[in-house]
Amino acid sequence: MIDVRRTVDAVWKLESAGIIGGLTRIVRDVGLAEELAQDALVAALEQWPESGVPDNPGAWLMTTAKRRAIDHLRRAARLERRHEDLARELDQPQDVEHEDVLRLMFLSCHPVLPTQQRVSLTLRLVGGLTAAEIARAFLTSEQLITQRVAAAKEALAREGVAFELPAGESLAGRLSSVLEVVYLIFNEGYAATSGDDLMRPGLCQEALRLGRLLAELAPDEAEVHGLVALMEIQAARSAARTGPSGEPVRLHEQNRGRWDPLLIRRGFTAMLRARDLGGPPGPYVLQAAIAVCHTQARTAEDTDWTQIATLYDALVRLLPTPIVRLNRAVAVGEARGPEAGLALVDELTTDRTLRDYHLLPSVRGDLLARLGRHAEARVEFGRAAAMTKNAAERGFLLRRAHELETNTSAVTLAQAAADFLARGDLDTATLRSYGQTLRRLRLSLGDRRPLESLTAQDVTNVFELSWSDAAAKTWNRHRSAIRSFAAWGSLADLAAGLPRRAETHQRIPAIGTEHLERLWTLDAPVREQTLWRLLHESAAQVRVVLSLDVEDLDLEDRRAWASGTWVSWRSATARLLPDLLTGRTRGPLFLAERRPGPARMPSTRDLCPDTGRSRLSYERAEYLFKQATRALDPAGRGYTLRQLRAPA
């Protein structure tokens, strides 16, 4: 049974894209097509252990799924007008049509979907990965991946996206979207944005498989071959990119004898195909050409940085994104000296899209170190370490900062911020608010930044990058924190360049009925379901609801007394409350996920005496709601809890 299950899993990985693609062409609904394909998969698991694995398992699955499609259409009273088409489908050769897989790739990567949904749907439908496998690869929850896939299917159906190959002027844009998704998957595997390990090889392999498949399906597209070449060559360096303890090894320090010659040959072959197709080189062909330059150098010293800088000049003209400009600055720094590279990097420090991108201070630190400006470089490496979510990369950056350590007794920004927040005269809300402001200041300016070197212009730059489009109330709150910090530390007026903004009160629109109905169907934890329902049914303020204690509840009358007012609810909340309470008779109604640390111990009133967990904070509740509703919000930002209040 185990061997049959493994066979079914292997067949599904190989054949699922073609099966789902063929079914989508029949039923014109990718969500239904996946369900029918899954039904065929279940049938295989039930029948193959007894009957044996068929000679052509992919054809067996396709035939079974197509017959289920006929049954579905018959039940839907649509068989008559589709009868001839379906008859032709069953008479077709059982080999999976390449065009169906290509259509499925274009459908999964349609620009109408947000990037995260495109990635999840592509790995699910084209890659054949389960939600659990995708979640493990991206270090997220299976529930979130399931929500993304479901939201993507809904959006495709709602927008009426056709299951067809784009043609004419739309082809270039649609193909670019597909290539973007494949390369994004590869990059997440090649340089993981979070977790303990620098790489996630499974994602790299999946992206390579998708890229090679796309090259077979679209052999006349130079950019497809350019992307494959780029991924093959980069993947060839994988074994040399980490040291014995998993630490990153920079390109110029890598043992080139560990580069995979087979992947390099594949990359060069793909690059030749791209060049043979002719035409002006696109972004992926140019990036592949840069990778070829690195690979052709026998040693790091032999690298033709002048040629690489020239290629980046051409790439910037085609794709002038901040990250491409940053990579160009690295090449210019190598080709024309660190001062030239630093000048280009400094032009990017005011770009908001790179505000939390750890490679910006990392590159800046490297250039400063080469110029002998070690104190500044140390601060930049510290900033980069604080920004990255990858443990291996963080350790590497901290070691680089430590190597440039200088003997100094100057008070740093991190030390001053910690002492300021350790005062005993700050209440919990103020401490949390001040902490948010100072965390952003430390992240932007660096923990190791000497406090005495801080200027009002530095702070103004941070505010412009972080909160220039924030609400007046948010701006003024952060401004107040800076003024208090400066006064406490006897510093110059660090808020001198921050005028107070006039606050206006605008009515926040409630979530629409359609999106509310979709919200109630989300597979969210009972705590979130109860909080959301209670906010909607009671129309009470968020902080009032979060302040509720178990002993405040009158379950029979469906109401509770809190902050001098009654909070009442209806049947949906009433059904959820017993599951949330689970025998608790006292303490906060809504609890945090874990117990607080010794340094963040809340007041006794905000602790559950039975579990030791603290009250759920407004900030945490808001964050979770935004994450859960990002796919529902047409703007893609997610809704706020205040929008749950039913309109008057």
C-alpha positions as CSV (number, residue, x, y, z in Angstrom):
1,M,0.0,0.0,0.0
2,I,2.9,2.3,0.9
3,D,4.6,1.7,-2.5
4,V,1.3,2.4,-4.4
5,R,0.8,5.6,-2.4
6,R,4.3,6.7,-3.3
7,T,3.6,5.8,-7.0
8,V,0.4,7.8,-6.9
9,D,2.2,10.8,-5.3
10,A,5.0,10.7,-8.0
11,V,2.5,10.4,-10.8
12,W,0.5,13.3,-9.4
13,K,3.6,15.5,-9.3
14,L,4.4,14.8,-12.9
15,E,0.9,14.7,-14.4
16,S,-1.3,17.0,-12.3
17,A,-0.6,20.2,-14.3
18,G,-1.7,18.5,-17.6
19,I,-4.7,16.9,-16.0
20,I,-6.0,20.1,-14.4
21,G,-5.2,22.1,-17.6
22,G,-7.2,19.7,-19.7
23,L,-10.1,19.7,-17.3
24,T,-10.1,23.5,-17.1
25,R,-10.4,23.6,-20.9
26,I,-13.5,21.4,-20.6
27,V,-15.3,22.9,-17.6
28,R,-13.9,26.5,-17.8
29,D,-13.4,26.7,-14.0
30,V,-10.0,26.0,-12.6
31,G,-11.4,25.4,-9.1
32,L,-13.8,22.8,-10.3
33,A,-11.1,21.3,-12.5
34,E,-8.8,20.8,-9.5
35,E,-11.7,19.1,-7.5
36,L,-12.3,16.7,-10.4
37,A,-8.6,15.9,-10.6
38,Q,-8.5,15.3,-6.9
39,D,-11.5,12.9,-7.2
40,A,-9.6,10.9,-9.8
41,L,-6.6,10.9,-7.5
42,V,-8.8,9.5,-4.7
43,A,-10.1,6.8,-7.1
44,A,-6.5,5.8,-7.9
45,L,-5.7,5.4,-4.2
46,E,-8.8,3.2,-3.8
47,Q,-8.4,1.1,-6.9
48,W,-4.7,0.7,-7.7
49,P,-3.8,-1.3,-4.6
50,E,-6.1,-4.1,-5.8
51,S,-6.0,-3.7,-9.6
52,G,-2.4,-2.6,-9.8
53,V,-0.8,0.5,-11.3
54,P,-1.9,0.9,-15.0
55,D,0.6,1.0,-17.8
56,N,-0.1,4.6,-18.4
57,P,-1.1,6.1,-15.0
58,G,-1.4,9.6,-16.3
59,A,-3.8,8.6,-19.0
60,W,-5.9,6.6,-16.5
61,L,-6.2,9.7,-14.2
62,M,-7.1,11.9,-17.2
63,T,-9.8,9.5,-18.4
64,T,-11.3,9.1,-15.0
65,A,-11.3,12.8,-14.4
66,K,-12.9,13.6,-17.8
67,R,-15.7,11.1,-17.1
68,R,-16.3,12.8,-13.8
69,A,-16.4,16.1,-15.7
70,I,-19.1,14.7,-18.0
71,D,-21.1,13.6,-15.0
72,H,-20.8,17.0,-13.5
73,L,-22.0,18.8,-16.6
74,R,-24.8,16.3,-17.0
75,R,-26.0,17.1,-13.5
76,A,-25.7,20.8,-14.2
77,A,-28.0,20.4,-17.3
78,R,-25.3,21.6,-19.6
79,L,-24.4,18.4,-21.4
80,E,-26.5,19.0,-24.4
81,R,-24.7,22.1,-25.6
82,R,-21.3,20.6,-24.7
83,H,-21.9,17.1,-26.0
84,E,-19.9,17.3,-29.2
85,D,-17.0,18.9,-27.5
86,L,-16.9,16.3,-24.8
87,A,-17.1,13.5,-27.2
88,R,-14.1,14.9,-29.1
89,E,-12.3,15.2,-25.7
90,L,-12.7,11.4,-25.0
91,D,-11.6,10.5,-28.5
92,Q,-8.4,12.5,-28.2
93,P,-5.0,10.8,-27.6
94,Q,-4.5,10.4,-23.9
95,D,-1.1,12.1,-23.8
96,V,-1.4,15.4,-21.9
97,E,-1.5,18.3,-24.3
98,H,1.4,20.7,-23.7
99,E,-0.9,23.6,-24.6
100,D,-3.1,22.8,-21.6
101,V,-0.2,23.0,-19.2
102,L,0.9,26.3,-20.8
103,R,-2.6,27.7,-20.5
104,L,-2.7,26.6,-16.8
105,M,0.6,28.4,-16.1
106,F,-0.7,31.6,-17.7
107,L,-3.9,31.3,-15.7
108,S,-2.1,30.7,-12.4
109,C,0.2,33.6,-12.9
110,H,-2.5,36.0,-14.2
111,P,-1.7,39.7,-13.3
112,V,-5.2,40.1,-11.7
113,L,-3.9,38.1,-8.7
114,P,-1.5,39.4,-6.0
115,T,2.0,38.0,-6.2
116,Q,1.6,35.7,-3.2
117,Q,-1.6,34.2,-4.6
118,R,0.1,33.7,-8.0
119,V,3.0,31.8,-6.3
120,S,0.8,29.6,-4.2
121,L,-1.6,28.8,-7.0
122,T,1.2,28.0,-9.4
123,L,2.9,25.6,-7.0
124,R,-0.5,24.0,-6.2
125,L,-1.8,23.5,-9.7
126,V,1.3,23.4,-12.0
127,G,3.8,22.1,-9.4
128,G,1.4,19.6,-7.9
129,L,2.5,20.5,-4.4
130,T,0.0,20.2,-1.5
131,A,-0.8,23.1,0.7
132,A,1.2,21.6,3.5
133,E,4.3,21.2,1.2
134,I,4.0,24.8,0.1
135,A,3.6,26.0,3.7
136,R,6.7,24.1,4.8
137,A,8.7,25.6,1.9
138,F,7.7,29.2,2.8
139,L,7.7,28.6,6.6
140,T,4.1,29.7,6.9
141,S,0.9,27.9,7.9
142,E,-1.0,25.5,5.8
143,Q,-4.2,27.5,6.6
144,L,-2.7,30.6,5.0
145,I,-1.7,28.8,1.8
146,T,-5.1,27.2,1.6
147,Q,-6.7,30.7,1.9
148,R,-4.4,32.1,-0.7
149,V,-5.3,29.4,-3.2
150,A,-9.0,29.6,-2.5
151,A,-8.9,33.4,-2.9
152,A,-7.0,33.1,-6.1
153,K,-9.6,30.7,-7.6
154,E,-12.4,33.0,-6.5
155,A,-10.7,36.1,-8.1
156,L,-10.1,34.2,-11.4
157,A,-13.8,33.2,-11.5
158,R,-15.0,36.6,-10.4
159,E,-12.9,38.4,-13.1
160,G,-14.0,35.9,-15.8
161,V,-10.4,35.1,-16.7
162,A,-10.4,33.0,-19.8
163,F,-8.5,29.7,-20.1
164,E,-6.5,30.6,-23.2
165,L,-3.1,31.4,-24.4
166,P,-2.5,35.2,-24.7
167,A,-1.7,36.5,-28.1
168,G,-0.6,39.8,-29.7
169,E,0.4,42.7,-27.5
170,S,-0.8,41.0,-24.3
171,L,1.6,38.1,-24.6
172,A,4.7,40.0,-23.5
173,G,3.1,41.2,-20.3
174,R,1.5,37.9,-19.5
175,L,4.7,36.0,-20.1
176,S,6.6,38.5,-17.9
177,S,4.1,37.6,-15.1
178,V,4.8,33.9,-15.4
179,L,8.6,34.4,-15.5
180,E,8.3,36.7,-12.4
181,V,6.5,34.0,-10.4
182,V,9.0,31.2,-11.4
183,Y,12.0,33.4,-10.5
184,L,10.4,34.5,-7.3
185,I,10.0,30.9,-6.3
186,F,13.7,30.2,-7.2
187,N,14.9,33.2,-5.3
188,E,13.1,32.2,-2.1
189,G,14.9,28.9,-2.3
190,Y,18.3,30.4,-3.3
191,A,18.3,33.1,-0.6
192,A,15.6,32.4,1.9
193,T,14.1,35.5,3.4
194,S,13.5,33.9,6.8
195,G,14.3,30.8,8.8
196,D,17.5,29.3,10.0
197,D,19.0,28.1,6.7
198,L,20.4,30.3,3.9
199,M,18.8,28.1,1.2
200,R,15.7,26.0,0.7
201,P,16.8,23.5,-2.1
202,G,13.3,22.1,-2.6
203,L,12.0,25.5,-3.9
204,C,15.1,25.9,-6.2
205,Q,14.4,22.5,-7.7
206,E,10.7,23.2,-8.2
207,A,11.5,26.5,-9.9
208,L,14.0,24.8,-12.2
209,R,11.4,22.2,-13.1
210,L,8.8,24.8,-13.9
211,G,11.4,26.8,-15.9
212,R,12.5,23.8,-17.9
213,L,8.9,22.9,-18.5
214,L,8.1,26.4,-19.7
215,A,11.1,26.3,-22.0
216,E,9.7,23.1,-23.6
217,L,6.2,24.7,-24.0
218,A,7.4,28.1,-25.3
219,P,10.7,27.3,-27.2
220,D,10.6,30.5,-29.3
221,E,10.7,32.9,-26.3
222,A,14.2,34.1,-25.6
223,E,13.4,35.4,-22.2
224,V,12.2,32.0,-21.1
225,H,15.6,30.5,-22.0
226,G,17.3,33.4,-20.4
227,L,15.5,32.7,-17.1
228,V,16.4,29.0,-17.3
229,A,20.0,29.9,-18.0
230,L,20.1,32.3,-15.0
231,M,18.6,29.7,-12.6
232,E,20.8,26.8,-13.8
233,I,24.0,28.9,-13.4
234,Q,23.0,30.2,-10.0
235,A,21.9,26.8,-8.8
236,A,25.3,25.5,-9.9
237,R,26.9,27.5,-7.1
238,S,24.7,26.1,-4.3
239,A,27.2,23.7,-2.8
240,A,29.8,26.5,-2.5
241,R,27.5,29.1,-1.0
242,T,27.5,27.9,2.6
243,G,30.3,26.9,4.9
244,P,30.6,23.9,7.3
245,S,28.2,25.5,9.8
246,G,25.7,26.8,7.2
247,E,27.2,30.3,7.2
248,P,27.1,32.3,3.9
249,V,30.2,32.3,1.7
250,R,30.5,35.4,-0.5
251,L,30.9,34.9,-4.2
252,H,34.5,36.0,-4.4
253,E,35.4,33.6,-1.5
254,Q,33.7,30.5,-2.9
255,N,35.6,27.4,-3.9
256,R,34.8,27.3,-7.6
257,G,35.7,23.7,-7.8
258,R,32.5,22.9,-6.0
259,W,30.3,24.5,-8.6
260,D,28.2,21.9,-10.5
261,P,29.6,21.5,-14.0
262,L,26.4,19.8,-15.3
263,L,24.2,22.7,-14.3
264,I,26.7,25.2,-15.7
265,R,26.6,23.4,-19.1
266,R,22.8,23.4,-19.0
267,G,22.9,27.1,-18.2
268,F,25.2,27.8,-21.1
269,T,23.1,25.8,-23.5
270,A,20.0,27.7,-22.5
271,M,21.9,30.9,-23.0
272,L,22.9,29.9,-26.5
273,R,19.3,29.1,-27.3
274,A,18.2,32.6,-26.1
275,R,20.9,34.2,-28.3
276,D,20.1,32.1,-31.3
277,L,16.5,33.4,-31.2
278,G,17.8,36.9,-31.8
279,G,16.2,40.2,-31.0
280,P,17.3,42.7,-28.3
281,P,18.1,41.1,-25.0
282,G,15.5,41.3,-22.3
283,P,16.0,41.5,-18.5
284,Y,16.4,37.8,-17.9
285,V,18.8,37.3,-20.8
286,L,20.9,40.2,-19.5
287,Q,20.9,38.8,-16.0
288,A,21.9,35.4,-17.4
289,A,24.8,37.1,-19.3
290,I,26.0,38.6,-16.0
291,A,25.9,35.1,-14.4
292,V,27.9,33.8,-17.4
293,C,30.6,36.4,-16.8
294,H,31.0,35.3,-13.2
295,T,31.1,31.7,-14.2
296,Q,33.7,32.1,-17.0
297,A,36.2,33.7,-14.6
298,R,38.6,30.9,-13.3
299,T,39.2,32.9,-10.1
300,A,37.5,35.8,-8.5
301,E,40.3,38.1,-9.5
302,D,39.7,37.2,-13.2
303,T,36.1,38.5,-13.1
304,D,35.4,41.0,-15.8
305,W,33.7,43.6,-13.7
306,T,33.9,46.2,-16.4
307,Q,31.8,44.0,-18.7
308,I,29.4,43.2,-15.8
309,A,28.9,46.9,-15.0
310,T,28.2,47.5,-18.7
311,L,25.6,44.8,-18.7
312,Y,24.0,46.3,-15.5
313,D,23.9,49.7,-17.3
314,A,21.8,48.0,-20.0
315,L,19.6,46.2,-17.5
316,V,18.9,49.4,-15.5
317,R,17.7,51.0,-18.7
318,L,15.2,48.1,-19.2
319,L,14.4,47.5,-15.6
320,P,15.2,50.5,-13.4
321,T,14.0,49.0,-10.1
322,P,15.8,49.9,-6.8
323,I,17.2,46.4,-6.4
324,V,18.7,46.3,-9.9
325,R,20.2,49.7,-9.3
326,L,21.7,48.4,-6.0
327,N,23.2,45.5,-7.8
328,R,24.6,47.9,-10.4
329,A,26.2,49.9,-7.6
330,V,28.0,46.7,-6.5
331,A,29.3,46.1,-10.0
332,V,30.4,49.8,-10.4
333,G,32.1,49.6,-7.0
334,E,34.2,46.7,-8.2
335,A,34.8,48.1,-11.7
336,R,35.4,51.8,-10.8
337,G,36.2,51.8,-7.1
338,P,34.3,51.9,-3.9
339,E,33.7,55.6,-3.9
340,A,31.8,55.4,-7.2
341,G,29.7,52.5,-5.9
342,L,29.0,54.3,-2.6
343,A,27.7,57.4,-4.5
344,L,25.2,55.2,-6.3
345,V,24.2,53.4,-3.1
346,D,23.6,56.7,-1.3
347,E,21.2,57.8,-4.0
348,L,19.0,54.8,-2.9
349,T,18.9,55.5,0.8
350,T,15.8,57.7,0.4
351,D,13.9,55.1,-1.6
352,R,11.0,53.8,0.5
353,T,10.9,50.4,-1.2
354,L,14.3,49.6,0.2
355,R,13.6,50.9,3.7
356,D,13.7,47.5,5.3
357,Y,15.8,45.7,2.7
358,H,18.8,44.4,4.5
359,L,21.1,44.2,1.5
360,L,21.1,48.0,1.2
361,P,23.0,48.6,4.5
362,S,25.0,45.4,3.8
363,V,26.3,46.7,0.5
364,R,26.9,50.2,2.0
365,G,28.8,48.6,4.9
366,D,31.0,46.7,2.5
367,L,31.9,49.8,0.4
368,L,32.5,51.8,3.6
369,A,34.8,49.1,4.9
370,R,36.8,49.1,1.7
371,L,37.2,52.9,2.1
372,G,38.6,52.4,5.6
373,R,35.5,54.0,7.2
374,H,35.2,51.2,9.7
375,A,33.0,52.8,12.4
376,E,30.4,53.7,9.8
377,A,30.6,50.3,8.2
378,R,30.1,48.6,11.6
379,V,26.9,50.6,12.1
380,E,25.6,49.5,8.6
381,F,26.3,45.8,9.2
382,G,24.5,46.1,12.4
383,R,21.5,47.6,10.7
384,A,21.5,44.9,8.0
385,A,21.6,42.2,10.7
386,A,18.6,43.7,12.5
387,M,16.6,43.8,9.2
388,T,17.2,40.3,7.9
389,K,14.8,37.5,9.1
390,N,17.3,34.8,8.1
391,A,19.3,33.5,11.0
392,A,22.3,32.4,8.9
393,E,22.6,35.7,7.2
394,R,22.1,37.6,10.5
395,G,25.0,35.7,12.1
396,F,27.2,36.5,9.1
397,L,26.5,40.2,9.3
398,L,27.0,40.4,13.0
399,R,30.4,38.7,12.6
400,R,31.3,41.3,10.0
401,A,30.3,44.1,12.3
402,H,32.3,42.5,15.1
403,E,35.4,42.3,12.9
404,L,35.3,46.1,12.6
405,E,34.8,46.6,16.4
406,T,36.6,49.6,17.8
407,N,37.3,50.4,21.4
408,T,34.9,53.1,22.4
409,S,32.9,54.1,25.5
410,A,30.4,56.2,23.5
411,V,26.7,55.4,24.4
412,T,25.0,53.8,21.4
413,L,21.4,54.4,20.2
414,A,20.5,50.9,21.3
415,Q,21.8,51.4,24.8
416,A,20.0,54.7,25.2
417,A,16.7,53.4,23.9
418,A,16.9,50.4,26.3
419,D,17.6,52.7,29.3
420,F,14.8,55.1,28.2
421,L,12.2,52.4,28.0
422,A,13.3,50.8,31.3
423,R,12.1,53.8,33.2
424,G,9.4,53.0,35.8
425,D,7.1,55.9,35.1
426,L,5.8,54.7,31.7
427,D,2.4,52.9,31.6
428,T,1.9,49.9,29.3
429,A,0.3,51.7,26.4
430,T,3.0,54.5,26.4
431,L,5.8,52.0,26.7
432,R,4.4,50.1,23.7
433,S,4.0,53.3,21.7
434,Y,7.5,54.6,22.5
435,G,9.0,51.2,21.8
436,Q,7.5,51.2,18.3
437,T,9.0,54.6,17.5
438,L,12.5,53.7,18.8
439,R,12.5,50.3,17.1
440,R,12.1,52.1,13.8
441,L,14.8,54.6,14.7
442,R,17.2,51.8,15.6
443,L,16.4,49.8,12.5
444,S,16.9,52.8,10.2
445,L,20.0,54.3,11.9
446,G,21.6,51.3,13.4
447,D,21.9,50.0,17.0
448,R,25.6,50.8,17.1
449,R,25.1,54.4,16.1
450,P,26.7,56.7,18.7
451,L,23.9,58.7,20.4
452,E,25.9,61.9,20.3
453,S,26.1,61.8,16.5
454,L,22.3,61.8,16.2
455,T,20.9,64.9,14.4
456,A,17.5,66.3,13.8
457,Q,18.0,65.7,10.0
458,D,18.7,62.0,10.7
459,V,15.4,61.7,12.5
460,T,13.5,63.7,9.8
461,N,14.8,61.3,7.2
462,V,13.5,58.3,9.1
463,F,10.1,59.9,9.5
464,E,9.9,60.8,5.8
465,L,10.8,57.2,4.8
466,S,8.6,55.6,7.4
467,W,5.6,57.7,8.1
468,S,5.3,60.4,5.4
469,D,1.9,59.1,4.3
470,A,0.7,58.1,7.8
471,A,-2.3,59.6,9.4
472,A,-1.7,62.8,11.4
473,K,-2.5,61.0,14.6
474,T,0.2,58.4,13.9
475,W,2.7,61.0,12.9
476,N,2.1,63.1,16.0
477,R,2.4,60.0,18.2
478,H,5.8,59.1,16.9
479,R,6.9,62.8,17.0
480,S,5.9,62.9,20.7
481,A,8.0,59.9,21.4
482,I,11.1,61.5,19.8
483,R,10.6,64.7,21.8
484,S,10.4,62.7,25.1
485,F,13.4,60.7,24.2
486,A,15.5,63.8,23.3
487,A,14.4,65.6,26.5
488,W,15.3,62.5,28.6
489,G,18.7,62.2,27.0
490,S,19.5,65.9,27.2
491,L,19.9,65.9,23.4
492,A,19.3,68.6,20.9
493,D,15.7,69.0,19.7
494,L,15.6,65.9,17.5
495,A,12.1,66.8,16.4
496,A,13.1,70.2,15.1
497,G,12.3,69.1,11.5
498,L,9.0,67.5,12.4
499,P,6.1,69.9,12.4
500,R,3.0,68.8,14.2
501,R,0.2,67.8,11.8
502,A,-3.4,68.9,12.1
503,E,-5.6,65.9,13.0
504,T,-8.9,65.4,11.2
505,H,-11.5,62.7,12.0
506,Q,-12.6,60.8,9.0
507,R,-15.3,58.1,9.0
508,I,-13.9,54.7,8.3
509,P,-16.1,52.7,5.9
510,A,-17.4,49.4,7.2
511,I,-16.6,46.1,5.4
512,G,-19.1,45.4,2.6
513,T,-21.6,42.6,2.9
514,E,-20.0,40.4,0.3
515,H,-16.6,40.5,1.9
516,L,-18.1,40.0,5.3
517,E,-19.7,36.8,4.1
518,R,-16.4,35.6,2.8
519,L,-14.7,36.6,6.1
520,W,-17.1,34.4,8.1
521,T,-16.1,31.4,6.0
522,L,-12.3,31.7,6.7
523,D,-10.8,28.8,8.7
524,A,-9.6,31.1,11.5
525,P,-8.9,30.1,15.2
526,V,-11.8,30.3,17.5
527,R,-10.3,33.3,19.3
528,E,-10.2,35.3,16.1
529,Q,-13.7,34.2,15.0
530,T,-15.2,35.2,18.3
531,L,-13.4,38.6,18.4
532,W,-14.5,39.4,14.9
533,R,-18.1,38.4,15.4
534,L,-18.3,40.2,18.7
535,L,-16.9,43.5,17.2
536,H,-19.3,43.2,14.3
537,E,-22.4,42.4,16.3
538,S,-21.8,44.8,19.2
539,A,-20.4,47.8,17.2
540,A,-18.3,48.4,20.4
541,Q,-14.8,50.0,20.3
542,V,-12.0,47.5,19.8
543,R,-10.2,48.4,23.0
544,V,-13.4,48.0,25.0
545,V,-14.0,44.5,23.6
546,L,-10.3,43.5,24.2
547,S,-10.7,44.8,27.8
548,L,-13.5,42.3,28.6
549,D,-12.9,39.8,31.4
550,V,-14.6,36.4,31.7
551,E,-16.3,37.4,34.9
552,D,-17.9,40.4,33.1
553,L,-19.9,38.1,30.8
554,D,-23.6,37.6,31.1
555,L,-24.0,34.7,28.7
556,E,-27.7,34.3,29.3
557,D,-28.6,37.9,28.4
558,R,-25.8,38.1,25.8
559,R,-24.1,41.2,27.2
560,A,-21.1,42.3,29.3
561,W,-20.2,45.4,31.3
562,A,-16.9,47.0,30.4
563,S,-15.4,50.5,30.6
564,G,-18.7,52.0,31.9
565,T,-20.8,50.7,29.0
566,W,-22.8,47.5,28.0
567,V,-21.4,45.4,25.2
568,S,-24.1,43.2,23.7
569,W,-24.0,40.5,21.0
570,R,-26.1,38.2,19.0
571,S,-26.4,34.5,18.1
572,A,-23.2,34.0,16.1
573,T,-21.0,35.3,19.0
574,A,-23.1,33.3,21.5
575,R,-22.4,30.1,19.6
576,L,-18.6,30.7,19.7
577,L,-18.1,31.9,23.3
578,P,-18.4,28.5,25.0
579,D,-15.6,27.1,22.8
580,L,-13.4,30.2,23.6
581,L,-13.9,29.9,27.3
582,T,-13.3,26.1,27.6
583,G,-14.0,26.1,31.4
584,R,-12.3,29.4,32.3
585,T,-14.2,31.4,34.9
586,R,-11.9,34.5,35.3
587,G,-9.2,36.6,33.7
588,P,-9.1,38.3,30.3
589,L,-11.6,37.0,27.7
590,F,-9.1,37.2,24.8
591,L,-5.7,35.8,25.6
592,A,-2.3,36.0,23.8
593,E,-0.8,32.9,22.2
594,R,1.9,32.5,24.8
595,R,3.0,33.5,28.3
596,P,4.8,36.9,28.6
597,G,8.6,37.0,29.3
598,P,10.0,38.3,32.6
599,A,10.9,41.6,31.1
600,R,7.4,42.2,29.7
601,M,5.3,41.1,32.6
602,P,1.9,42.9,32.4
603,S,-0.3,43.9,35.4
604,T,-2.1,41.3,37.4
605,R,-5.5,42.3,35.8
606,D,-4.1,41.5,32.3
607,L,-2.9,38.0,33.3
608,C,-5.0,34.8,33.2
609,P,-4.6,33.2,36.6
610,D,-5.3,29.8,35.2
611,T,-3.0,29.7,32.1
612,G,-0.5,32.5,32.9
613,R,-1.1,34.0,29.5
614,S,-1.6,37.7,29.0
615,R,-4.4,39.7,27.5
616,L,-4.4,39.9,23.7
617,S,-3.0,43.3,22.6
618,Y,-4.7,45.6,20.2
619,E,-1.6,45.7,18.0
620,R,-1.5,41.9,17.8
621,A,-5.2,41.5,17.1
622,E,-5.0,44.2,14.4
623,Y,-2.0,42.6,12.7
624,L,-3.7,39.2,12.6
625,F,-6.8,40.6,11.1
626,K,-4.9,42.5,8.4
627,Q,-3.1,39.3,7.5
628,A,-6.3,37.3,7.4
629,T,-8.2,39.8,5.3
630,R,-5.4,40.8,2.9
631,A,-6.8,38.5,0.2
632,L,-10.3,40.0,0.7
633,D,-9.4,43.6,0.5
634,P,-9.4,44.9,-3.1
635,A,-6.5,47.2,-2.2
636,G,-4.5,44.2,-0.9
637,R,-3.6,45.9,2.4
638,G,-6.1,44.0,4.6
639,Y,-8.9,45.5,6.7
640,T,-8.8,47.1,10.1
641,L,-10.8,45.8,13.1
642,R,-12.6,49.1,13.3
643,Q,-14.1,48.3,9.9
644,L,-15.9,45.4,11.5
645,R,-18.3,47.6,13.3
646,A,-21.7,47.4,11.6
647,P,-22.7,50.6,9.9
648,A,-25.2,52.7,11.8
